[in-house]
């Protein structure tokens, strides 16, 4: 029989533009304490720990080992790390629990936008021969995607403004000046530091730790071609395939937490995932409100799970992305026990 795995607790920092005065450990510690307190667990009760972050963004090799000071790595613990958003660390922990090697897992991720202007730093993940030497920054590439959507008739600037306004709970008329046309300030994510953590548990252990666990009914991740020129930027086949493998299309969801750092990317994701107006999209505000690098994807899973914990959702979708123009995509389907 396949083991059931659930998200039983979620915590995140109070995200702000910069936490330069704090080390990664100092930024992470309150989040780890909070997520453990929600379940009553201690560090010694965690069977497996997995983190997501980027050494390149931190500006030093093996920086994730320093963050382990916040977890407590002595006595020795079972630990792993992915050089990705924490959503992919959650995927690894999910696999670990499914094998039966662990009953509980702590997943955390963090990022600081301190090595330099993030728009320029992210250029280093592009194709090193043909694209990176041109230095197209992350906003310029998102603007190319937005313009492709407008040219295809999938959206227009007022519709994009409405996405940003809904996410922020603001007036769409106040979307600001153009950053890179057709994207305005309100269409782009804030740059900030932050951390997030979730706890996973298997079977009856999950029910012991949480009154209403958010069961992971399916989770999968896929990737697009690295070369932007061979992709249709108005669609996301990898998101659609990941959703299919995760079982999204078997029955409707009532909530969707989409990792769409730009308003135009929500348009792409809605189409790929077949989401209509009956689905509440990004009730938390999404990445347009808080987009801490390396943690924003894990936060989407945590926010979806938290709504199930509170009884505000019965079946929710969580999505995470990484890379330019929705290059890598992860989809998880979460469900609460029937009420």
C-alpha positions in Angstrom: 0.0 0.0 0.0 1.3 3.5 -0.9 2.2 5.7 2.0 0.2 8.8 2.5 2.3 12.0 3.1 1.0 15.3 4.4 2.1 18.8 5.1 1.4 19.2 8.8 2.9 22.7 9.5 4.1 25.8 7.7 5.9 28.9 8.8 7.6 31.8 7.0 9.5 35.1 7.7 7.9 38.5 7.7 9.4 39.2 4.2 11.0 42.5 3.6 13.3 44.1 1.1 16.5 43.4 2.8 17.8 41.5 5.8 21.4 42.4 5.3 21.8 42.9 9.0 21.0 39.2 9.6 23.0 36.1 8.7 21.2 33.2 7.0 21.1 31.4 10.4 19.6 34.4 12.2 17.0 34.8 9.5 16.2 31.1 9.6 16.1 30.3 13.3 12.7 32.0 14.1 11.0 30.2 11.2 12.4 26.8 12.3 11.3 27.4 15.9 7.8 28.4 14.8 7.2 25.4 12.5 8.4 23.0 15.1 6.2 24.6 17.8 3.2 24.2 15.6 3.6 20.4 15.9 5.2 20.1 19.3 8.1 18.4 17.7 11.8 18.9 18.7 14.7 18.7 16.3 15.5 15.1 17.6 12.0 14.0 16.5 12.7 14.8 12.8 13.8 11.8 10.8 15.0 13.7 7.7 15.9 17.3 6.9 16.2 18.8 3.4 17.0 22.4 2.4 16.8 24.5 -0.7 19.0 27.5 -1.4 21.7 28.8 -3.8 25.4 29.0 -2.9 25.9 31.3 -5.9 23.4 33.8 -4.5 25.0 33.6 -1.1 28.4 34.3 -2.7 30.3 31.4 -1.1 30.7 27.7 -1.6 28.7 25.2 0.6 26.9 28.1 2.4 24.0 25.8 3.1 26.2 24.0 5.7 26.4 27.2 7.7 22.5 27.3 7.8 22.5 23.9 9.4 23.7 25.6 12.6 20.1 26.8 12.8 18.8 23.3 12.6 21.3 21.7 14.9 23.4 19.2 13.1 24.9 17.5 16.2 24.3 14.8 17.1 24.5 13.8 13.4 21.2 14.0 11.5 20.0 12.6 8.2 20.2 15.7 5.9 20.2 16.7 2.2 20.2 19.8 0.2 19.1 20.9 -3.3 20.5 23.9 -5.2 16.9 25.0 -6.0 13.8 26.6 -4.6 12.6 24.8 -1.5 9.7 23.3 -3.4 12.2 20.9 -4.9 13.6 20.1 -1.5 10.0 19.2 -0.5 9.9 16.8 -3.5 13.0 15.1 -2.3 11.7 14.8 1.3 8.4 13.4 -0.1 10.2 10.7 -2.0 12.2 9.9 1.2 9.0 9.4 3.2 7.3 7.4 0.5 10.1 4.9 0.6 9.5 4.3 4.3 13.0 5.5 5.3 11.5 8.3 7.4 8.2 9.2 9.1 8.8 13.0 9.5 10.7 15.5 7.5 11.7 19.2 8.0 12.0 21.1 4.7 13.2 24.7 4.7 14.6 27.2 2.2 16.0 30.7 2.3 17.5 33.3 0.1 19.2 36.7 0.3 19.4 39.2 -2.5 22.8 40.5 -1.5 25.4 39.6 -4.2 24.3 42.4 -6.5 21.2 43.5 -8.5 19.1 40.4 -8.7 18.0 41.1 -12.3 21.6 40.9 -13.4 22.6 38.0 -11.1 19.9 35.7 -12.5 21.3 36.3 -16.0 24.0 33.8 -15.1 21.5 30.9 -15.3 20.9 31.4 -19.0 22.5 29.5 -21.9 26.2 30.5 -21.5 27.0 30.6 -25.3 24.1 32.3 -27.0 21.9 34.1 -24.4 23.9 35.0 -21.3 26.5 37.1 -23.2 23.6 39.4 -24.3 22.8 40.0 -20.6 19.0 40.0 -21.0 17.8 40.4 -17.4 14.9 38.6 -15.8 12.4 41.4 -16.3 13.4 41.9 -19.9 12.8 38.2 -20.6 9.4 38.3 -18.7 8.5 41.3 -20.9 9.2 39.2 -24.0 6.8 36.6 -22.7 4.2 39.2 -21.9 4.5 40.8 -25.3 4.1 37.3 -26.9 0.9 36.8 -24.9 -0.5 40.2 -26.0 0.4 39.5 -29.7 -1.3 36.2 -29.5 -4.5 37.8 -28.1 -4.3 35.9 -24.8 -4.2 39.1 -22.7 -3.7 42.9 -22.8 -2.2 45.5 -20.5 -5.4 46.3 -18.6 -5.9 42.5 -17.9 -2.3 42.3 -16.6 -2.9 45.3 -14.4 -6.0 43.6 -13.0 -3.9 40.5 -12.0 -1.4 42.7 -10.1 -4.1 44.7 -8.5 -6.0 41.6 -7.3 -2.8 40.1 -5.9 -1.9 43.2 -3.9 -5.5 44.2 -3.1 -4.9 47.6 -4.8 -6.4 49.7 -7.6 -5.4 48.6 -11.1 -5.0 52.2 -12.1 -1.9 52.5 -9.8 0.3 50.0 -11.5 3.2 52.4 -11.9 5.6 53.2 -14.7 6.9 50.8 -17.3 9.9 48.8 -16.1 10.3 47.0 -19.5 7.4 47.5 -21.8 4.7 46.1 -21.6 5.4 45.3 -17.9 4.9 48.1 -15.3 6.0 48.1 -11.7 2.8 46.5 -10.6 3.4 43.6 -13.0 6.8 42.7 -11.4 7.6 41.0 -8.1 9.3 42.8 -5.2 12.9 41.8 -4.5 13.4 40.6 -1.0 15.0 38.2 1.5 13.2 35.6 3.4 12.8 32.0 4.5 10.1 29.3 4.8 9.8 25.9 6.4 7.3 23.0 6.3 7.0 19.7 8.1 5.9 16.6 6.4 4.6 13.4 8.1 3.4 10.0 7.0 0.1 8.2 7.7 -1.2 8.2 11.2 1.8 10.3 12.4 0.4 13.2 10.3 -2.9 12.9 12.1 -1.2 13.0 15.4 0.6 16.2 14.6 -2.1 18.1 12.8 -5.9 18.3 13.2 -6.4 18.5 9.5 -3.4 17.4 7.5 -2.9 18.6 3.9 -2.4 15.3 2.1 -0.1 15.4 -0.9 -2.2 13.4 -3.4 0.3 13.9 -6.2 3.5 15.9 -7.0 5.6 16.1 -10.1 8.1 18.5 -11.8 9.1 19.0 -15.4 11.4 21.3 -17.4 11.2 23.2 -20.7 14.0 23.3 -23.3 16.9 25.5 -22.1 16.9 27.5 -25.4 14.3 30.2 -25.2 14.1 30.4 -29.0 12.7 26.9 -29.4 9.9 27.5 -26.9 6.4 28.9 -27.3 6.5 31.4 -24.5 2.7 31.7 -24.5 2.3 28.2 -23.2 3.8 25.9 -20.5 3.8 22.3 -21.6 6.0 21.3 -18.7 3.4 22.7 -16.2 0.6 20.9 -17.9 2.5 17.6 -17.9 3.5 17.9 -14.3 -0.1 18.7 -13.4 -1.3 15.6 -15.3 1.2 13.4 -13.5 0.2 14.9 -10.2 -3.5 14.0 -10.8 -4.7 17.6 -11.1 -7.2 16.9 -13.8 -9.0 14.0 -12.1 -11.2 16.4 -10.1 -11.5 20.1 -9.6 -9.6 22.2 -7.1 -11.0 25.2 -5.2 -7.7 27.0 -4.6 -4.5 27.5 -6.6 -1.3 29.0 -5.3 0.6 29.8 -8.4 4.3 30.9 -8.4 3.9 33.6 -11.0 6.5 36.3 -10.3 5.1 38.4 -13.2 1.4 39.0 -13.9 1.8 37.7 -17.4 3.0 34.4 -16.1 -0.3 33.9 -14.2 -2.0 34.0 -17.7 0.2 31.3 -19.0 -0.3 29.1 -15.9 -4.1 29.5 -15.9 -4.2 28.3 -19.5 -1.8 25.4 -18.9 -3.6 24.2 -15.8 -7.2 24.8 -17.1 -8.2 27.1 -14.2 -11.4 29.0 -14.5 -13.0 31.7 -12.4 -14.4 29.1 -10.0 -10.9 28.6 -8.6 -9.5 31.1 -6.1 -6.1 32.0 -7.4 -3.4 33.2 -5.1 -5.5 34.2 -2.1 -2.2 34.9 -0.2 -1.2 37.5 -2.8 1.3 35.2 -4.4 4.8 36.1 -5.6 3.6 39.6 -6.6 3.4 40.4 -2.9 6.4 38.5 -1.5 9.0 36.8 -3.7 12.0 35.8 -1.6 14.4 34.1 -3.9 14.7 30.3 -3.3 11.7 30.3 -1.0 8.8 31.6 -2.9 7.9 28.2 -4.5 7.9 26.4 -1.1 5.7 29.2 0.2 3.1 28.4 -2.4 3.0 24.8 -1.1 2.9 26.1 2.5 0.1 28.7 1.8 -2.0 26.0 0.0 -1.5 23.6 2.9 -2.3 26.2 5.5 -5.7 26.9 3.9 -6.5 23.2 4.2 -5.3 23.2 7.8 -7.7 26.1 8.6 -10.6 24.5 6.7 -10.7 27.2 4.0 -9.9 24.7 1.2 -10.6 21.1 0.6 -8.5 20.4 -2.6 -5.8 22.8 -3.5 -3.1 23.2 -6.2 0.4 24.5 -5.5 2.9 25.5 -8.2 6.5 26.4 -8.1 8.8 27.6 -10.9 12.5 28.4 -11.4 14.4 29.8 -14.3 13.4 32.3 -17.0 9.9 32.4 -18.5 8.6 29.5 -16.4 11.5 27.1 -17.5 11.1 24.6 -14.6 7.8 23.8 -13.0 6.6 21.8 -10.1 2.9 21.0 -9.3 1.5 19.5 -6.2 -2.1 18.6 -5.4 -3.1 18.8 -1.8 -6.3 17.5 -0.1 -7.9 17.7 3.4 -9.8 14.9 5.0 -13.6 14.9 4.2 -15.6 17.0 6.6 
